[in-house]
């Protein structure tokens, strides 16, 4: 014991503070079969965690048998999303949830199986549903961290919360930026709603990085994206930034953080608009809880 304490000089203490504390945890990553989601999956598996991923495509990680579990699900179907999430909760007790699933808005106005604008449902509504189901089934005495991967475009989203509802008003840039704003607002809202429980919510701002989020875009966009990808951040680096953020003990619940672990400002939204937005969201979500 004496030798141990003598060796703990200032540098040792700094090293200990920087250690990755999240090992032997159970982690859910939505959209975990490609891009950033896949890098997060592998990153957490390499640290000895049990990782559950949701996604639309098949994925085999044979070197992690017993530790990796895939549930295929389409977030454009809320009934399916709810069913799969409940099954996950029945099979696992989660420690961390990363809301990573998302798409770039399609060029044309597109409806989901549930009749909602595609980006609104996949990037926000389905993930809010997932989080509420997990919280409902979670042991309130056990800590839980829920993070949402947002985008810098949340800052340019309109503050009226009037997302694209029909073909006439549809704009894919706005649809995407609005959906990312809704993710930020969701984490802030959940932090207040469940402030009495041992839960932490935050949004992660990764910057511009290479991913497969373009799947609903035209072929020309795919080609241009591949040309630009080498100049974007590597998703491996982004995954390491988020994992590092998750190890911090001083996270302010409901806040937005970038890859350098700097807290960013929350958008200022009219309270009446927010109240109306949450009423509408829960009128949908509650049908599937």
WOJOKA-V67210 format. One record per residue. N is the residue number from 1. PHI is phi in radians with two decimals (999 if undefined). OMEGA is omega in degrees with one decimal (none if undefined). D_LAST is the distance of its C-alpha to the last C-alpha in whole Angstrom. Layout:
N_PHI_OMEGA_D_LAST, N_PHI_OMEGA_D_LAST
This chain:
1_999_-180.0_52, 2_-1.07_-179.5_55, 3_-1.07_-179.3_55, 4_-1.06_-176.9_51, 5_-1.25_177.2_51, 6_-1.10_-177.2_54, 7_-1.26_-177.5_52, 8_-1.45_174.6_50, 9_-1.37_-175.6_51, 10_-1.04_-178.7_50, 11_-1.15_178.4_49, 12_-1.05_-179.5_47, 13_-1.12_178.3_45, 14_-1.11_179.5_44, 15_-1.13_-179.9_43, 16_-1.12_179.1_41, 17_-1.12_-177.8_39, 18_-1.55_-178.7_39, 19_-1.15_176.6_38, 20_-1.38_-175.3_34, 21_-1.40_-173.3_32, 22_-1.60_171.1_29, 23_-2.21_-179.1_30, 24_1.02_174.8_29, 25_-1.81_176.5_25, 26_-1.95_-168.0_22, 27_-2.23_175.1_21, 28_-1.83_177.0_18, 29_-2.18_177.0_20, 30_-1.39_-175.5_18, 31_1.11_-172.1_21, 32_-1.71_-175.9_23, 33_-1.80_178.8_25, 34_-2.79_173.6_28, 35_0.98_-179.3_29, 36_-1.05_-179.2_28, 37_-1.00_179.6_25, 38_-1.15_178.2_28, 39_-1.15_175.5_30, 40_-1.12_178.5_27, 41_-0.96_-177.0_26, 42_-1.15_-179.8_30, 43_-1.10_180.0_31, 44_-1.27_176.4_29, 45_-1.10_-179.9_30, 46_-1.11_178.1_33, 47_-1.59_175.9_33, 48_1.55_179.8_32, 49_-1.57_168.0_28, 50_-1.61_-174.7_25, 51_-2.15_173.6_23, 52_-1.91_178.5_20, 53_-2.10_169.0_20, 54_-1.94_179.2_18, 55_3.12_-178.3_20, 56_-1.62_-174.9_22, 57_-1.97_177.2_25, 58_-1.24_177.6_27, 59_-2.66_176.2_28, 60_-2.04_174.6_30, 61_-2.18_-170.4_31, 62_-1.09_-178.9_33, 63_-1.27_-179.7_35, 64_-2.06_-178.4_32, 65_-1.00_-177.6_31, 66_1.60_-179.9_29, 67_-1.89_-177.4_28, 68_-1.96_-178.3_26, 69_-2.37_-178.4_23, 70_-1.94_174.1_22, 71_-2.13_179.5_19, 72_-1.38_-177.3_19, 73_-2.75_178.0_17, 74_-1.95_-177.3_17, 75_-1.21_175.2_15, 76_-1.43_176.2_16, 77_-2.18_-174.4_14, 78_-1.19_178.5_10, 79_-1.11_177.9_9, 80_-1.13_179.2_12, 81_-1.04_-179.8_10, 82_-1.14_-178.4_7, 83_-1.09_-179.3_9, 84_-1.16_179.9_12, 85_-1.10_178.0_10, 86_-1.11_177.2_9, 87_-1.11_177.4_13, 88_-1.04_-178.9_14, 89_-1.16_177.2_13, 90_-1.23_-175.2_14, 91_-1.72_-175.0_17, 92_-2.44_170.8_18, 93_-1.82_-169.8_18, 94_-1.47_173.8_18, 95_-1.87_-176.1_20, 96_-2.42_174.3_20, 97_-2.21_175.9_18, 98_-2.02_176.8_19, 99_-1.40_-175.1_18, 100_-1.96_-176.5_21, 101_-1.01_178.8_20, 102_3.12_177.6_21, 103_-2.35_163.9_24, 104_-1.39_-175.3_27, 105_-1.05_176.4_26, 106_-1.12_-178.3_28, 107_-1.07_-179.4_31, 108_-1.79_176.9_31, 109_-1.01_-175.2_28, 110_-2.32_178.7_25, 111_-1.76_174.2_22, 112_-1.45_176.3_19, 113_-1.09_-179.3_18, 114_-1.61_175.5_15, 115_1.53_178.8_18, 116_-1.92_176.1_18, 117_-0.98_-167.5_21, 118_-1.01_-176.4_21, 119_-1.16_179.2_21, 120_-0.98_-177.2_19, 121_-1.31_-174.5_16, 122_-1.22_-175.3_17, 123_-1.41_-177.5_18, 124_-2.19_-167.7_16, 125_-1.02_-178.9_13, 126_-1.10_-179.1_12, 127_-1.29_173.6_13, 128_-1.11_177.0_11, 129_-1.07_177.9_8, 130_-0.98_-177.3_9, 131_-1.13_-179.0_10, 132_-1.15_177.0_8, 133_-1.13_179.9_6, 134_-1.07_-179.9_10, 135_-1.09_-179.1_11, 136_-1.07_-176.6_8, 137_-1.64_-175.9_10, 138_-1.43_174.5_13, 139_-1.14_-175.7_17, 140_-1.10_179.3_17, 141_-1.54_-178.5_21, 142_-1.81_178.7_21, 143_-1.07_178.0_21, 144_-2.54_175.2_19, 145_-2.01_176.1_20, 146_-2.15_-179.7_18, 147_-2.13_176.1_20, 148_-2.15_177.8_20, 149_-1.47_-178.1_23, 150_-1.75_-177.7_24, 151_-2.64_177.3_28, 152_-0.99_-176.8_31, 153_-1.22_177.1_30, 154_-1.05_-178.1_27, 155_-1.25_-178.6_31, 156_-1.75_179.4_32, 157_-1.16_177.9_29, 158_-1.15_-177.8_29, 159_-1.58_-179.6_28, 160_-1.54_178.2_27, 161_1.01_-177.9_24, 162_-1.74_-176.5_25, 163_-1.10_-177.2_24, 164_-1.05_-177.0_25, 165_-1.94_-178.5_24, 166_-2.63_-176.9_27, 167_-1.08_-175.4_30, 168_-1.10_-175.2_32, 169_-1.70_-172.3_31, 170_-1.24_173.3_29, 171_-2.50_-171.5_31, 172_-1.16_176.8_29, 173_-1.14_178.8_31, 174_-1.18_-179.7_29, 175_-1.01_-179.4_26, 176_-1.23_-178.6_26, 177_-1.11_177.2_27, 178_-1.08_-178.0_24, 179_-1.09_179.1_21, 180_-1.30_172.8_23, 181_-1.12_-179.1_23, 182_-1.07_176.9_20, 183_-1.10_179.0_19, 184_-1.08_179.4_22, 185_-1.10_179.6_20, 186_-1.04_-179.7_17, 187_-1.11_177.4_18, 188_-1.11_-180.0_21, 189_-1.09_-178.3_18, 190_-1.14_179.5_16, 191_-1.12_177.7_19, 192_-1.43_-178.1_20, 193_-1.10_-175.7_16, 194_-2.04_-175.6_17, 195_-1.17_-179.9_20, 196_-1.48_-179.0_21, 197_-1.80_-177.3_19, 198_-1.45_-175.8_21, 199_-2.28_177.4_19, 200_-2.17_179.6_21, 201_-2.17_173.0_20, 202_-2.73_175.7_22, 203_-1.77_-179.3_23, 204_-1.96_-178.4_26, 205_-1.82_-171.5_29, 206_-1.45_-172.2_30, 207_1.45_-178.2_33, 208_-1.58_-178.4_34, 209_-2.41_-178.8_34, 210_-1.38_-179.2_34, 211_-2.68_177.7_31, 212_-1.89_-175.3_30, 213_-1.27_-174.2_28, 214_-1.51_-167.4_30, 215_-1.04_-179.5_29, 216_-1.73_-177.6_29, 217_-1.66_177.6_32, 218_-1.08_-177.6_35, 219_-1.05_178.4_38, 220_-1.07_178.4_40, 221_-1.08_177.9_37, 222_-1.01_-178.4_37, 223_-1.10_179.4_40, 224_-1.12_-179.8_41, 225_-1.10_179.8_38, 226_-1.12_177.2_40, 227_-1.18_-176.9_43, 228_-1.46_-172.8_41, 229_-0.94_-179.0_39, 230_-1.10_-178.3_42, 231_-1.70_178.9_42, 232_-1.67_176.3_38, 233_-1.12_177.3_37, 234_-1.31_179.2_37, 235_-1.06_175.6_33, 236_-1.10_178.4_34, 237_-1.17_179.7_35, 238_-1.11_178.4_32, 239_-1.06_178.9_30, 240_-1.15_178.2_33, 241_-1.12_-179.1_32, 242_-1.19_178.6_29, 243_-1.07_177.8_29, 244_-1.12_178.4_32, 245_-1.13_-179.5_30, 246_-1.17_179.3_27, 247_-1.48_-176.9_30, 248_-1.30_-178.2_31, 249_-1.61_-174.6_31, 250_-1.95_178.1_31, 251_-1.12_175.7_28, 252_-1.49_-175.9_28, 253_-1.12_-178.5_24, 254_1.58_-173.5_23, 255_-1.53_175.6_26, 256_-2.00_-179.7_27, 257_-2.21_174.0_29, 258_-1.69_-176.4_32, 259_-1.14_177.6_33, 260_-1.61_177.5_36, 261_1.17_175.3_33, 262_-1.65_179.7_34, 263_-1.35_-179.4_32, 264_-1.88_-177.0_32, 265_-1.27_172.3_31, 266_-1.44_178.7_28, 267_-1.18_178.8_28, 268_-1.60_-176.3_30, 269_-2.09_177.3_27, 270_-1.00_-175.3_28, 271_-1.10_179.5_26, 272_-1.15_177.5_25, 273_-1.13_178.5_24, 274_-1.09_-179.6_22, 275_-1.05_179.0_20, 276_-1.14_180.0_20, 277_-1.11_-179.5_18, 278_-1.19_177.1_15, 279_-1.05_-179.5_15, 280_-1.16_-179.8_15, 281_-1.05_-176.9_13, 282_-1.28_175.3_10, 283_-1.12_177.0_11, 284_-1.51_-174.9_10, 285_-1.05_-174.7_7, 286_-1.07_178.2_5, 287_-1.19_-172.3_6, 288_-2.05_-179.1_4, 289_-1.24_none_0
